[in-house]
Amino acid sequence: MTGQLLPLVQQGLRDTPADAWEATACVAQEHRVLLAASQLLGLTSCVTSWCRVRCWCAGRLGVAEELTTPTVAGLAALAHRAAAAARQASAPPDLTARELLASLPAPPASPVPSPAAPPAGDGTSDALDAWCAETGRVLLARLASDALEAFGRASAATYQAATVNSRGLVREHHGTWAEAVLHAQTRGRSGTSWRLARHRDAIDAAALAEDAAARALAGPRWRTLAPGRLPALLEPAAVATLVLGLDELGLPTGGLTGCGPRPPEDAPGPAADERGRTPPLPGEPRPRRLPGEPPPPVLLRPTGQLPAGPATAESLLRQAGRGLWITRLGRPTLLPPGPGPSPRLHVTTCGGTFLFARGRIGPRVPELNLLLDLDVLTDGVLGATAERRAVAPAGEGAVVVPSLLLGQVEAGP
C-alpha cells in the first residue's frame, strides 16, 4: 500500500461531520519466528492494520478505533462514529472548546518532506525472514551451551502510517521495528530478557541470550506448590484483568466494584447505543468491546462494603501471614455449574507469582491454575489498599483498582 495510504485517509475524512478532526491509519507487515522447547517452529508473516479517528464537536471529544484494513468507506464510518460519540460526551471541566481545538497540531511553517520508504534490500520480506531465522538460531545456540530450555520469539516489521487533520496537517511515515523475547529455564529456575528497537541492527541477539541465561542460572530457585487453598494478594494489574473479565462474562463483581453505565436490572426498555447495541439481560454475557472502545468506568463502592484495609500492600502481607503474591492474571473463564450455588471461574497466573510468609516475599512458583468462587469476591475479600492505580490491561481503557487480599483461593499446577 506504499504511496496509497495518505490519499485514502484524506478521501475517507473529506465529509466528517465535526468541528475539528484528526485521523491516523497504519499498516504493518510483521515477520516472526517462534521458539518453543529449544526448537524453531518456523517463519510466519502477517499484516496488521488499524485506524483511529478523533472528532471534536462543541468542545467535546469522541474517539473511534478499529483493527481493520484502511478503506475510504471504513474511515468515513469511523469518522461518523467518533462524531456521534463526541456529541454524546460530557465536556471536560478544565478545558474550553477553543483549547481543545487548539490542541490539534498544525503543519509547520516550512514543509517537511515525509521520510522515504525503506531501501529495497532493507525491508523486503526475504531480508526480514533471514534476520528472524538467524536471530532465532543465535538465541538457541547460546542457551544450548548451558543446557537451558528456550522459549520466545524474534520478529521484525515494516510499517506505513498516515496522519491528517482538519487544520491542514498531512504527514506520511515509513519505518521499521524489531523485537526479540527470550525465556530461558532450567530445573527450578528461569530468566527472561527482552529487546525492542526501531531497527533490527540495534538488537544484539548474543547479548540478549547471555542476559537471559545469566538470569536463569543466578535467579532464585522455584518452589513447587502442592494444590490447596491459600490467601492471595492480587496486584492492581491482576485485579483490573479480573474485573474486566467478569464484566465481559456478564457476571456481577459482588461487593468489589460497581460498573457505572450498566443499567439497573429492573430498568425498563434499555436504549440502544450509537451502534444499535442494547445492554444484555441479567445473566447474558456482555458483548466484547470493539478495539479502542473504552470499558465501563469501574468505581469502588463506599468503604463500608469492603473490609477496612491497611494502607499498603506490605501491611496486607503481614495481615495474611502466608499466601500467594500474584502480579498478573489471564482472562477468567466460566466453568460449568458445580455442586455449590456460586459460579466458579478458572483463571491462570502469568508474569510472576510468588509465595509470601510473615510479611516477606519468598520464592517464585511456576504459573498456577486458580479456581475462584464468585462468593470470594463478595465475602472473601480480607482487605484492600488505600492506594488505587489506573491500569489498562492489554492496551484497553484504564480502570482504577487497588491491591486486594482474597481469603481462600484454590491453587494448583
Salt bridges, closest charged atoms under 4 A:
GLU22 OE1 - ARG54 NH2 2.69
GLU30 OE2 - ARG32 NH2 2.92
GLU65 OE2 - ARG52 NH1 3.93
GLU66 OE2 - ARG81 NH1 2.72
ASP122 OD1 - HIS199 NE2 3.14
ASP122 OD1 - ARG200 NH2 3.54
ASP129 OD1 - HIS31 ND1 2.78
GLU134 OE1 - ARG137 NH2 3.13
ASP146 OD2 - ARG142 NH1 2.56
GLU179 OE2 - ARG153 NH2 3.27
ASP201 OD2 - HIS199 ND1 3.61
GLU210 OE1 - ARG142 NE 2.60
ASP211 OD2 - ARG215 NE 2.89
ASP247 OD1 - ARG262 NH2 2.58
ASP247 OD1 - ARG286 NE 3.29
ASP247 OD2 - ARG289 NH1 3.99
GLU248 OE1 - ARG288 NH1 3.09
GLU248 OE2 - ARG331 NH2 3.22
ASP273 OD2 - ARG275 NH2 3.80
ASP273 OD2 - ARG277 NE 3.49
GLU274 OE2 - ARG275 NH1 3.11
GLU293 OE2 - ARG275 NH2 2.81
GLU293 OE2 - ARG277 NH2 2.92
GLU367 OE2 - ARG364 NH2 3.72
ASP373 OD1 - ARG344 NE 2.88
GLU387 OE2 - ARG389 NE 3.53
GLU396 OE1 - ARG289 NH2 2.30
GLU396 OE2 - ARG331 NH2 2.58
GLU410 OE1 - ARG229 NH2 3.53
GLU410 OE1 - ARG344 NH2 3.00
